[in-house]
C-alpha cells in the first residue's frame, strides 16, 4: 500500500463530521499539539445526539505472487503489556486522577485500520515519518505480534481481523495477505435532520443534508486518481450515501424510459384506433386518450402524496401499469363502437350511448376488479407495499373516470368529424366527394381473430391446446415449487458499479464478518437490573452458532470492578447501594479501560469525572453475527436474538437494531404476505366478477384462467432467476389485475352472444379479441424498453410483465375460449327494443359459423370474415 507525503488523516481528525472516541493515554510520548487534538475532562454526551455511519475502502494486492518472509524475520516481535503500566484510575481516583485526567484524555478519530499500529501521535508528523520508513519486515513484525496494540486507542487489538485472504508459512506466521480495509466512522447530527432529509433518505438511517454533502466530498476524494494510480493495487470504496446515490440514479435513469414508452404506445394506438386514410385516422382521439393517462399519473402522485403516503423506488413503475390499463379501456370502447352495425339507423349520440352500454360494463368490471385487488394489497403490513397499492387503486379509479368521460366525449366529437369528412390532422379541411379506399376499410385483426376462432373450434385443435396448457401448467407448478424467497438490497445497484465491486470483495476476502448489531436498552434502574444485563451478555456469548463476537461494556466493567477489588460482592454491593453503582460507572468510563465505552451511553446531562454519573437514558451492547447464507439462516438468527432480548424482561424497552435487520424482517414476512395478498385478491376477483357479470359458471372459468396464469407466471419467475421479494410481490399483485382484464372481457362478450357455444365463442373472439390483444400488445410495448435495464426494479418489472402478457393473453384468448365452448354459460336474456339489432354482430341469425365465408348482415366493407 502506498502512502502520501502528508499525514494520512491530519485533516480528517479535525473535521466535525468524523466520529470521535475518548482515549485515556497512560504513556504519552508525543506532543499532542502536533496532532491537532482537543483534550477534555468533561464530555457532554447528552447534547451530542449522534449516530455513526462508516466509510470503508479496501486495498487489494493484485500481484500474482504473495509476500514471503523467512522465520528469522519474525524474531523482532516485542510484547507491549498495558497491564504493566499502573492504572491511576484505581489508586488516584477521584481527586488526584480527575486533576490529571484532562492531560491524559484525548479525542481520537474513530477509525479502524492497520495504521493504528504506528499512529501514536494521532496520524501526525511522527506517524508520517514512521510509515515512510517502514520496511516489509517491520510491517510483518507488527502484524504477527500476538499482543497487537492500537497506538490510536491505546488498547490491545487483533489486527489480523483487518486482513483478508491471509497466507501463512509453516510456522503459522502471516507472510502475505491480498486485502485489508480502512474504516472511518462519521457522526450524524440527528437533531439537524429535516423532514426533507428523511424523505430523501434511501436505505439506512436518516442523515442531515450537511453530512450528505460532506460524504459527497469524501467520496470524490477517495475516488481521486492518486489513490488508484498503482496498477497492482485496487482501491474499492463504500461510503454511507453510496447505496442511495447509485440505486436512485439507475432508477431515475430508467424512469426516463417511461417517456419513450409513451411515445411508442402513442404510435401503436394511433395505428390501431383509426384507419389508414386521412379522414378515419384518429390522432386527436389517440392523443386525448394518452393525455388522460398522463393526467392520471400526475393527479395520482399528487393526491396520494398530499395524504402522506410514502414514495419508494417501486412507485416508478406505476405509470407503466396505468398506461396498460388505460389503453386497454380505450381499445375496448373503440372496438365496441366499431362493432355496431352500420345498418343501425340512429344518430351519433345514440350510437355512442349504445357503445357505452356494452363497453361501459366491460371496463367497469375490470376496473372495479383491479381496484379491489389493490385495495386488498393495501392491507399489507409493509408500508412501501401498502403505499404502492393505494397509489395503484387511486390511479385505476382516476383513469377509469377520465376514459369513461373525457375520452368518450372526445370520441363523440371525433365521430362527428369523420361523418363530416374532415381531415384527421387538419381539422378545418373537409374532403369533398371523398370515398375511402376499400383496403382501408378492412379490419384485418378482426378477420384474423374470426379465422383463428374457427381454427380453435376444431376438435383436434382443442385437444392439442388443452394438452399444451396442462404441460405448461405442470412446468409452471414445478417452477413455483422451486421458487425461493430472498431479498438482497445489493440487487438495487448496478453490478459494474464501484459499490457492487466493494460488496463482492467484502464477501470474498472477509467472509467471516457478518452483520453488526446493537442492542439498545432504555432507562432502567441499573443497580437493581444489573443481573439482567449479565444474563443478556451471557446468553449472547453462548449463542456461538449465530454470534461470532460480543463487545459489551458490561463485561469490561465487571472485570474492572472485580480484578481491582473495588467491590466485594458485585451484584449485592450495587443492589444495596445505588449511588455506589453510578459512582463506579463514572470511574470506569473515565478509566483507560472504559473510556472507549462512553459512546455506549446517553445521559440526561454531562458526565463529570469524580461525580456519580447522571441518569442513563440509553445504553448499548454490540455484537457481530456470523455470515449467513440466505433467509433460512439469518431469519432464525434474528428471531433468536429478539427472543433473547425479550426473555430478559427489562423494565424499560430493549431492542436489537442493525442495518440489515430491516431487510431480514422483510424476508420473514414477504413470502407469507405475498401468498395472503394473492389469495385474498383472487377471492375478491371472483366475488367482484360474480356481482358484476352475474353468472357463477362464467366467473369460475375466469377464475381458473386467472389462477393458471398466476401459477405459470410465478413458476417461470424461477426459471428466469427471480425470487420472492418486495418488488416481485408488488408485480404479482399487479399481475392479478392484468390477467383478469384479459379473461373477463372474453367471458363478458361470450355471454352477450347468441347461438351454440362454438358460435358464441367465435363471435366473442371476433368482436372483443382485437381489443384484448391490442391492450396486451400496448402494455408490452410500454415496458419493452426496460428489457435492458440494470435496475432491479425495472428488470423484475419487465420479466414479470412479459410473463403476464404472454400467459395472460394465452389463457384469455386461447384457453378460455376453448373452455367456454365446452362449459360456457347460457347467453344473457335479450330484450326487444329500438336498438335490438344495434349489436347485430353479436346477435346474428342462426347460421353455422364454422363453415360460412361471410356473416349475414355484414356485407359492408367494414368487416370481412
N, C-alpha and C positions, 0 to 999 in steps of 0.2 A: 504493500500500500504506500502511496506517495503522500507527502505532507508539504504544505505550502510554507513559505518563509515566515508568514505571520503566525501568531499563536492560533491554535486550532479553533478556540472558542472565546477569544478575548472579547469579541463584540457580542457574542451570544449571552454571556453570563451577566451582562449589564442590561439586557433587554427585558422589559417588564412583561413580555409575552411568554417568557420561558418560566417554567415552574422552578421554585427554589426549595431546597431541603436543608433544615438546620443540621449543622455538623459541629460536634464538640471535639476539637483537636487537642489531645493531651501532649503532643510533641511538635509544637510549632517550630518549623525550621526555616520558614521563608517569611519575608516581609509581605504581609497581606495587602499592603498598599499597592504592590505591583499588579495584583490581580484585579483590582477594582472592586473587591467585595465589600459589602457593608456588614459591620458587626452589630449585633443587637442582643441586649439582655432580655427585653420584653418583646415577644412576637404576638401581635393581635390577630388571632385566627377567627375571632367572632365576626369581624368586619370583612374578612377576606373570603368572600363566597366564591370559591374556585372549584373547578373540576379540571381533570387532566385530559389532554389529548397527547398522542405520541407521534413523533416524526421519526421514521426509521429509514435507513438505507443499508444495503449490503455492499460489501466489496468482495468480488468473486475472483479467484485466481484461475484464469482460463488457460494457463500454460499446461502443456502435456505432462511434463514431469512435476513431481511433488518435491517439496523441500526435504532434504535428508541431512541428518547430523549424526555423528558418532556418539557412542555412550559417554566418552570422556568430556564431550562438550556440555553435558548437563551437570557437571560437578560443581558449578558455581552457584547452585541453589542455596539461598540463605533463608533462614526462618525468622520471621518477624512476629513476635507474640505480643499482642496487645495486653494480655493478662500480666505481662511482666512490668507494665507501666502502672504505677499507683493510680487508683481512681479517686480523684479528690471529691467526687460527689458522695462518697461514703464517709470519709473521716472529717471533711471540712464543711459539710453541708449542715445548716444552711448559710450561716453568716459569712464565713470566710470564702466559701465556694461561690456564693452569689456575688461577692465583690469582684471575683476574678472571672466569672463565667462570661462576662462580656468580652474579655480578651481571648477566650478560647472557643467562643462560639462563632461559627461562620454560617453564611447562607450560600450553599453551593448550588450551581446549576444542576437541575435534575436530569441526568442523562446516564446511559449505561454504554460502555464500550471498553475495548482493551486499553485505550489510552488512559484509563483511570490509574493504571499501574505506575505511570510516570508523572501524573499531573499534581504534584504536591503543592504547587502554587496556583491551583485552580486554572490551569491552562495559560499561565503567564509566560514570561520570557524564559524562565528556568525550564519549563516544560518544553518550550520550543527548542532550546539548545539540547536538552536530553534526547528528544526524538530525532533531531537532525543527526546526531552522532551514534544512533543505535545501530548495532550490527545484528545479523541474523542470530548469532549466539545469544546476544542479550535478550532478544525477544523470546527465544525458546526457553531460556532460563527462567524468565518471569512466568511464562505460560505453564511450565512444568512444575512450578513451585507449589507443593501441596498446601502451603499456607499463604495463598494469594491474598494480597492486601490492597484495598482501594485507597489510593492516596487522596482521592477526592472526598470520599465519605468516611474515611478513617475507620474502616471495618473490614473484617475478613470477607473475601469474595471468591467464589469459584469461577474463574474466568474461562474455564473450558466450556461453560454453557453459552459463551458468546461465539463459539466456533462451530462450523458446520463441515460435515464430511471429513472428519479427522483421520489422519494416518499416524499410526504408532509403530515404533520399532519393536524388536524382540523383547526388550525390557519393559515395554509398556509406556515409554515416554513418547510424547507428542513430537512428531517430526514434520508434520505438514497439515494443512487444512485448506480447503477450497473456498471457504466463505466465512465471513464474520459480519456482524451488524453493529451499527451505532444507532442508539435510540434516544431521541430527545423528547422530553415531556413539556408540553405547553400548558399554560394556565388560562382558563376561560373565565371571564368575569360574568357570572350568571346574572347579576343584578343589571348588567348593561344590555341584556338580550331583549330586543323589542319584539312585538308581535310579528312584524315583517320578517325579522330574523328567524323566528320559529317557523313561520310559514315557508320560508325558503330553505329550511334545513331538510336534507335528504336522509340518508342512512346515518345513524348515530345520534348523539345528543345535540341539542341546540347550541349555537355558538353566536357570539355577537359579531357585528359587521367589522369592527376594528381587528379582531383576531383573524377573521377570514381574510382581510386584506394583508395582514402580516403573513399568514400562511401562504398566500399567493406569492409574496415576495420571497419567502423561504423556498418555495417550490422552484421559482425561477433561478435562485442562487444554486440550489442543488442540481439543477439541470444544466448549469453552465458548462461550457465546453472544457474548462480546465479540469473538472472532476472526471471527465470522460476521455481525456487525451491519451492515456496509456492503453494501447490496444490489448494488453494482456490482463486488464482489469475491467470488469463490468460493474458499473455502479447502478443499482436498482433502487428506486425511491418510492416511498409511501408516506404521503402527508395526509393529515386527517381529512382535509377537504377534497382530496383527490377522487374519492369514490363518487361523491355527489357531482363533482365537476364533469367527470368522464361519462357517467351514466346519463346525466341530464343533457350533455352535449350530443350524444348519439341519438337520444330520444328526440330532441328538438330538431336535429338534422333530418331524421326520418319523418318527423311530423310535416316537414315541407313537402313530402310526397303526397300529402293529402290534397294540396292544391293541384298537383299533376294528376292525381286520381280523379279529381272533379272534372278536369278538362277531358280526360279520356272518356269518362262516363257521359259527359255532355255530348261528345261527338257520337257515341253509341246511341244515346237516347234520341238525338236529332235524326239519325238514320232510321231508327226503329219506329218512332211515333208517326212520322209523316210518310209521304210517298215521294218518289223520285221525280217530281216536277215542281215548277215554280209556285203553283197555286196551292197544292196539297201538302207541301212541305211545311213543318210546324216549328220554325226556330224560336218564335216568340213563346209558344207554349212550353217548349223544352227548357228555354231559359228561365221562365217563371217557375217551373217545377223544381229545377236545380236551386233557384234563388230561395224557394220556400224551405228547402233542406238547409241551405246556408243560414237562413234566418233562424231556423230551429236550433242549429248548433250554438249560435250566439245567445239566443234567448235562454236556452237550457243552461249554458255555463253561467250566465248572469243570474238567473233566478236561484239556482242551487247554491252558487257562491254567496248570494245575498243571505240565504238562510243558514250559512255557516258550514256547509258540507265540505269536507276536505277534498283537495285535488291532488291526485297521485299520478305517477307516470302512466298507469294503466288507462287513465281518462283520455289519453291522446288517441285511443282507438275508437272512441265514441262517435266521432264524425263519420268514420267508415261504416259503422253499424247503422246510423241514421240515414246515410246515403243509400245503403242497400234496401232498407225498409221503405224509405220514402219513394224510391224509384219503383219498387215493387207495386206500391199503391198507384203510381202514375200509369204503369203498364196495364194494371187490372182495369182502371177506369177507362183508359183509351180503348182497350180491347173490347170492353162491354159496349162502348159506343160503336165500334166497327162491326160488332156482331148484330146490331139492329138491322132488320130487314129494310132494304131500300124501297120496298113496296109499301111501307107504312106511311100513310098519308097524314102526317102530323107536322106541326111547326117545330122549329129547332128547340124552343123552350121545353116543349113536351118531350122531345127526343132526349134532351139532357136529363130531364126528370126520370124518364124510363131507364136511362143508363144507370143513374144513381140508385134506382130501385134494386138493381141487381149488384152493381159494383159496390154500393154502399154497404150492403150486407157482407160482401166478401172481405172488404178492407176493415170493417168493424170487427168481424170475427177474429182476424189475425192480429189486429192492433190491441184489442182487449185481451187476447190471449198473451201477447208479448208483454203488455203492461203487467198482467197478473204474474207472469214468470219472474219479472224483475222485482215486483213487489215482494214475492217470496224470498228472492235473493237478498233483499234489503233487511231481512230478519237475522242475517248472519251476525256473529259476534266480532268479526273482523271489521274494524272501522273503514279501511280503504275499500273493501269489497262492498260494504253497506252503502257507502257514498257512491260508488260506481253504479250500483243497481238503481239508486234513487235518480241519478243523472239520466240513466237509460230510460227509466219509466217515464220521467218528465219529458224527455226528448221524444219518445214514441207518441205520447199524448199530443204534444205540440205539432209534430209533423202530420199526425192524423187529422188534426183540426185544420191545418193550413192546406193540406192536399184536398180535403173534402169541401173546402170553402173557396179559398183563393184560386187554387189550381182549376177547380171545376168552373168557377166564374170566368176565368180567362179562356178555358176550353170552349165555353159557350160563345164568347166573343170571337174566338178564332174560327169556330164553326160557321158563324155568320160571315166572316171574311171569306172563307172558302166558297160559301154559297154565292157570294158576290163576285167571285173570281178575281179577288185582289191578290197581288203578289205576296208571297210569304215573307220576303225580305224587305221589299219596298211596298209598305202597306198602302200607300196612296195610289199606286199604279194598278189599274184594272186591266185584265186581259179580255179583250172583246173577241167574240167568235172563237173562244178557246175550247178545244177538245183535247182531253188528256190522251197520251199515247196508251194503247191497250196494255203494253207490258208494265206500265207504271201502276196499273190498277190491280195487278195480281198480288195476292198475299202469299208469297212463296213459303213463308214459315208456317202459315196455317195449312197450306197444301201439304207441306211435309208432315205435319202432325196428323193430318187426315190419313195419309198413306201409312204413316208409322203406326197409328192406332189400329188400322185394318191388319197390319202385319202382326201386331201383338195379339190379335184375336185368333190367330191360327193355333189350333190345339198343341201342335208340336212346339211352337214358339213359347206358348205359355208354360209348358213343362220345362223347357230349357231355361227360361228366365227364372222360374221358381227354384230350379236346381242350382243355378249360379248364385241366386240370392242366399240360399242356405249355405253354400260353400263360403261365401263372403262373410256370412254371419258367424260361421264356425271359426273362420280365421280371425275375425274381429274379436270373438269371445276369448280366444286364446291370448291375443294381444292384451285384452282387458285384464285377464288373469295375471299376465306378466307385468302389467303397468305398475311401476313403483312410485312411491311418494317421496319426493326430495325437493328441497329448495335451497339454492346456493346463491347468495347475493352477488358473487363474483360473476355470474352469468350476465349481470346488467352492464358490465363494462366490456369494451372491445377486446378480443383476445390478443391483439397485437399491441395493445397499449402498454405503457410503462408500468402501470399498476398491476395489470394482469401478469406481467412478467415477474413483478415482485412477489405476488402470491404464489406463482409457480416455483420460484426459487425458495421461498419460505417453506413450502411443503416438501421440497426436495432436500434441502440442506438442514432444516430444523424441524424434522417431523415429530419430535418428542414434545414440542412445546404446544400445548393445547390452549383452550380459552381461559383467560384470566378473569376471575370472578371476585366481586366484592360483596360481602355480607354487611349490610347496614343495620345497626341496632339503635333504636330511638332512645329517648331519655328514660333511664331506669335507675333504680337505687343500687349502685354497684356494690356497696357494702353488703347488701342483702342478696343480690343475684349474681355475685361473682362466681359461685359454683356452677351456675348455668352456662356462663361463658367457658368455664373449664370443661364442662360436659360437651359443649358445642365444638370446641377445638379438638377434644379427644375423639369425638365421632368423625370429624373431618379427617384427622390423621389415620383413623382406622379404615377409611374408605379408599384403600390403596388401589382398588380396581378402577376407580374413576378420578381420583385426585392424585396428582403427581407431587405436589408440594403445598405446604401451608405457611403463609407469612403472617404470624399473629403477634400483635403487641403483647397480648396476654402471656404468651409463653415466656418471652424475654422478661416481662415484668415479674412474673413469678420466680424465675431463676435469679433475677436481680435481688429480690427480697430475701429469698431463702439462702442463697450462696453467701450473701453478705451479712446474714444474721440480723436483718433489720426488723424481722418479726419472728415470734416464737411459733405460733400456730397460724399459718397463712389465712385460712378461711375464718377461723374463730376470732382472730385479732381484729379483722376488719368488720366482722359482723357485730362485734360488741362495740367497737369504736368507729363510727362512720367518718369522723374527722380524720382519723389516722389514715384511712384509705386515700382520701383526697390530698392529704399532705404528702404521702409517699408517692402518689401518682405524679405530682409536680416534681418531686425529687427525681423520679425515674425519667420523666420527659426532658429534664434538663441535664441528664447524665450523658456520658459518651455513648452508652449502650442504647438509651431510649430516645435520644434526640430525633432520630430519624422517624419516630412514630408520632411526632406532633401533628403531622398532616393526617393522621388517622383519627383525629378528634376534632370536633366542633364544640366550642364552649360558648356559653351565653355572654362572656366578656373575656377580657385579656387574661392570659395565664402569666403569673409573675413568679419568678424564682424565689423560693423561700416561703411562699404562702401556700395555703391549701388551694387546690385547683377550683376554678369556677364550676358551676353545674355543667355536666356533659350533656349536650343536646344530641350528639350523634357520635358514634364510634364505629370503626370499620375493621373487619377481619378479611384478609385477602388470601386466596388460594388459586392454584392452577390446575385445570383439568388435564387429563391425558388427551392426546389427539385421537378423535373418534372417527369412525368410518361410517358416516351416514346416520339417518334418523333412528335406525334400530339400536344404535348405541348412545347417541347424545340425548335423545328424548328421555330414556330411563334414567340417565345420569342426572339430567336437570331435575327431573321429578324427585329423585332420591335426595338431592341437595335441599329442595324445597321441603321435603318431608322431615329431614333432619332439623332444619331451622324451626319448623313448626312444632316438632316434638319437644324442643327445649322449653317452649311456652314462656317466653319473656313477657313481662308485664306491659311492655310497650311494643310497638310494631318492629318487627325484624324481617328482613327480606334479602334475597340474593339478586344481584344485578350483574349483567355482563353484556357486552356489545352484541354477541351472537344469541343471547337468550331470546330476544325478540323473534329472530328467525326460527329458533328451535320451537318456540311456543306456536309459531305459525305452522311449522311442520306437524306439531302434535294435533292441531285441530283441523287443518285444511282438508285432510282426507275425509274425515267424518262430516265436515261441513259441506264438502262437495257432494257427497252421497245424499246428505239431507236435503240440500238445495235442489238437486236433480229429482229426487223422489217427490218432494213437495211440488216442484214445478210441473212434473208430468201429471200428477194428480189434479192440480189446478187447471192444467191444459185440458184434461179430459172433462172436468166439470164445466169449464167455460165453454168449450165447443159443444158440449151437450146442451147447455142452456141456449146458446145462440143458434146452433144448427137444428136442434130439436129432434135428433134421431140417434138412438143408442147404438144401433149397428154401425152407422157411419162413423160415429165417434170412436168406437172400438177399433175399426180399421185404420183410422187416422192415428190412433194411439199406438197401434202395432207398428205402423210405418215410422213414427217418431222414435219409438224405442229401438227399433233395428238400426235406424240412423245413428242414434247416440252410442249404441254398442260398437258399431263399426268405427265411428269417429274416435271413440276412446281407445279402442283396440289398436287402430293404426297409428295413434299417437305414440304408442310404444315402439312400433317399427320405425318411426321417424325420429326416434331419440328424445321424445318429450317425456316429462314426468308430471305428476300431480303437484302443482304449486299454485301460488296465488294467481298468477297470470293465466295458466291453463284452466283453473277453476272458473275464472271470470268468463273465459271464452266458451266453456262448456255450457254455462248458463245462457250465453248468447245463442249457442247452437240450438237450444231447445226452442227459442222463439223463431229462429230462421227456418228450421226444418218443419215446424208446424205450418208456417206460411205455405211451403211447397205442397204439402199434403192437403191442407184444409181447403184451398182453392179448388182442387180437383174433386174432392168429395162434395163440396157445395154445388159445383157445376153439374156433377153426376145426378144429384137429387133434383135439379131443376129440369132435367131432360126426360123425355118420354120414349117409350119403345121397350125392346128387350134389353137385358143387361149389357149385351155386347154392343147394341146400337147406342145406348146411352153412354157407354164408355167411350166410343168413338166420337160422339158429339162433344162430350166433356173435354177430351184431349184436343179436339179440333178448335173448340171455342176458347178455352182458357189456357191450354197448353202453351201457346206462344207467349202469353203474358207471364206465366210462371217461369218459362225458360229465359225470357228477357230479364226478369227480375233476378234470377240466379246469375245470369251472364253479366249483368251490370254490377252486381255485388262482387263478382270475381274480378272484373276489370278495375273496380275501385281500389282493391288492395293488391293488384298484380305487381305494382312497383315495389312493394315491401318484400318481395321474394328474396332479394339480395341484401336485406337489411342486416346490420351487425347488432342491432338492438335485440335483446332477448324478448322484450315486449312485442315488438313488431314481427320478429321471426316466428315466435309462437303464434301470434295472431294470424300470420299468413298460412302457416301449416294447418292450424285447426279450421280456419275458414275455408281453405281449399278442400279439406275433407268434408266439411259441412255442405259446401256447394255440390261436390261430386256425389256424395251419398244421399244428400237431401233431394237432389234432382232425380237421382236413380230411383229412390223409393217413391218419390212423389209422381214422377212421370212414367215409370216403367212398372215397378212392383205393385203400387197401389191400384192402378187401373186394372191389372190382371185380377187382383183380389176383389175389386168391385164387380168385375164381370162374373165372378163366382158367387160372392156373398153380399153384393151391394144391396142397399135398402130400396124400398119402393119409392117411386117419384113423389114429389110433393103434389098436393092437390092443385089443379089448375082451374081458375075461375074465369068464366067468360066475361069479358069486359071490352071496352072500346079498344083497348090495346092488347087484346088477347093474342093476336098474332105478331106483336111487335118483336118477339124474340123467336121468330119462326125457325131460326137455325137450331134452336134447342127444342123445338116442338114440330118436327117435320111430319109430313104424312107418313103413315106406316109404310115402310119400304125396307127391303133388305139392304142395309148399309154396307154389308160385306161385299156386295157384288156390283153396286151402281158405280157409274163413272162420275155422274154429277147429281147433286141433290135436287129434288123437286123444289121449285120456287127460288132457285139460286142460279138462274141463267144469266144473271147480271155479271158484268166484268169485275165486280169486286171480289168474287170468290171463284176459285177453281178447285174441284175436289181431286 
